Each structure stands twice: as structure tokens, then as C-alpha cells.
Amino acid sequence: MSLPVYFAPLQGYTDAVYRCAHASLFGGVEAYYTPFVRIEKDGFRRKDLRDIAPENNPGVTVVPQLIASLPDELHRLVDGIASCGYRRIDINLGCPFPILARRHKGSGILPYPEEVERLLRPLEEYDEFVFSVKMRLGWESPDESLRLLPLLESLPIRQITLHARLGRQQYKGVPDMEAFARFYEACHLPLIYNGDLVTVDDMVSVERRFPRLVGLMAGRGLLAVPWLAEAYVGKDAEVENGYERVARLHEKVFECYQAVLQGPHQLLARMASFWEYLLPEADRRLKKRVLKAHDEREYVDAVRILFLSMQEKG
Ligand SMILES: Cc1cc2nc3c(=O)[nH]c(=O)nc-3n(C[C@H](O)[C@H](O)[C@H](O)COP(=O)(O)O)c2cc1C
């Protein structure tokens, strides 16, 4: 039996438009974690609330995520997310962006157990909620996550997703599997592995090495190969009509953005992120034509040619 696969949150990539389109075309994803919701000076960002609103995520199992460093912020975020109807919330202790990390948000809080306790202890007030955390090995050293573990186990945290990198690494280097193994051995909470799962073989090898895992989380691997989870769960590297379905994924996402974004410039800029990780095996020249298109017609033409070439290949 394969492990459940979760779609990692990727700010700027896996928004509601993308999640709905992906879920309607590809199987194998147990739930989609949302990019983090945060409080700014003026409160919630309307865009964040729109993104998690159930009416914008029909047919998709969504786990909303929040980021905070202070208990007051956490309360407001939990209450705001709860008012959308959710009772399952993930807390981000992994984001490495320096601006947030400097304010002890995301992985920036990991070296400070007393701040983690002050932030998360109030979760005890929400009995009917299921909370999880998504974290890194540490900011500076993997000892940080090991040191935090007894505290996390004493809190109402039901599950941990561990991205096997340090905050200060950002996305560079490779996941530290030895440090992940040490955390895995010490951890009594249900644990999900995250970091650089890009092929079915990667997923199978993590599943075999860590048999007590309760799930795998993939982000950029799924953006690159949208049928990755389906192929892993179905135990089959060959999926049916993969490229054809990616073409439909593109069409759905493009049409949704076309309806809401203002003007070709915004639209093509948004679509450029759609292409950033997608289909790394595609002909570079054809991909460049897609990214360099000056207007919608040129763009649609370039995309059609690229998908034709992929379908001929595949
Ligand atoms: C552009 C980008 C945005 C991300 N946004 C979030 C986020 O909002 N919340 C979060 O927990 N992780 C975020 N991550 C981290 C991913 O969820 C994931 O942990 C990381 O990319 C490693 O997994 P992967 O190798 O499967 O992509 C982001 C990563 C990238 C590259």
C-alpha cells in the first residue's frame, strides 16, 4: 500500500485556481495544503481569505495553513480560518524568507523553544480543532527540531510534516536524510516526509526507508509532473494521457486567470509562474517562446505548439 500524498503549499503557485484545476484532472492527492494565511498591519489580506474560501475550492480537500509568531496573531488567524468553516489547520514553522524569519516567523522561530511554546500553547483552548505543523529541521542546526520535539508532543499537535532542510539553506542543497532519520526515530507523532520528491522512485525509496511515516508531501515535483501522485499511488510510472491532461490543466488555469486578471501583462506574468517548474523535459526553445510571448495570441499559439510536441514525444 502506498502512503497518502499531500500537495505542498507553494505561495504564488498552488492557489485555489490551480488546486481546483489539478484536482479535477489528476488523482492521487489526499489533500492540498494552502499557502500560508497571515495577518498584516491592516488585518487579513482579502486575497488570502478568498483563496481558502470553500466556495472557491469546490471538490478539493483543503488544509488551510497559517503563519504567526505571537499568540494574539495566532488567535485571530485561527478564528478567521474557523469562520470559513475549517476545523483542520496547519501551522507554518518552516518558511525561510528572511523578512519573516527575522521576525521569528516560519523557520525563524525554531531556535526559540520558549517562543514556540508561547505561540502554540493557546491551541489547547480549541478542543474541536485538529492542528498540525509543517516545519524544517531547524534554522541553523538540525538539533533545533530535536530539541523542540518533546514540546511539540506536549501540545495539541496531531501531525508533523518535516521538510528535511534548514531555514538558512532556503531551497539550496539537498535534503539531509540523516537528520530526518534522527527526527523520525525520536518522533512519536504521525510524521510526513517533505523535500525533493520528484519521481515515483524517490517516493518509494522514502516510504521503504521510513516505514512508520503516515504520508509524503510533494511540491515542486508535482508542479513539474502533475501526475506524480497518481503514478505513485497507482504504482505505475506510466499514466494515461498525461500530457493531454496537462494541456487541459493549462487551459483551465489560463481561462480562470483570463476572467479575473486585468490585461495581458498581468495574465502572461501569472502564467509564467505556471510554467516555471512544469514539464522540465519540454523542448527549451519551445518553452522560451511561451515565456517570451508579447500578447495572448502569441502565447496561446506557442503553448499549442509546445503541447503538440510533448504529445508526439509521449
Ligand atoms: C515558491 C515557494 C513557495 C512556498 N510557499 C510555502 C508556503 O506558503 N507554506 C509552506 O509551508 N511552505 C511553502 N513552501 C515550501 C514547500 O511547501 C515545500 O516544503 C518545499 O518546496 C520542499 O518540498 P518540494 O521539494 O516537494 O517542493 C514554498 C516553497 C516554494 C519554492
The ligand as an ORCA input file, in Angstrom:
! r2SCAN-3c Opt
* xyz 0 1
  C       7.877     29.380     -4.201
  C       7.629     28.576     -2.954
  C       6.598     28.939     -2.102
  C       6.357     28.211     -0.919
  N       5.321     28.560     -0.092
  C       5.103     27.845      1.047
  C       4.018     28.155      1.938
  O       3.223     29.071      1.733
  N       3.893     27.389      3.063
  C       4.744     26.347      3.346
  O       4.583     25.662      4.361
  N       5.747     26.027      2.507
  C       5.946     26.736      1.390
  N       6.948     26.371      0.543
  C       7.738     25.158      0.835
  C       7.098     23.926      0.167
  O       5.813     23.678      0.670
  C       7.970     22.668      0.400
  O       8.123     22.488      1.774
  C       9.343     22.793     -0.255
  O       9.248     23.308     -1.565
  C      10.047     21.429     -0.290
  O       9.225     20.486     -0.941
  P       9.387     20.114     -2.505
  O      10.852     19.818     -2.728
  O       8.491     18.930     -2.687
  O       8.953     21.328     -3.289
  C       7.195     27.099     -0.619
  C       8.221     26.741     -1.495
  C       8.452     27.454     -2.658
  C       9.564     27.017     -3.579
*
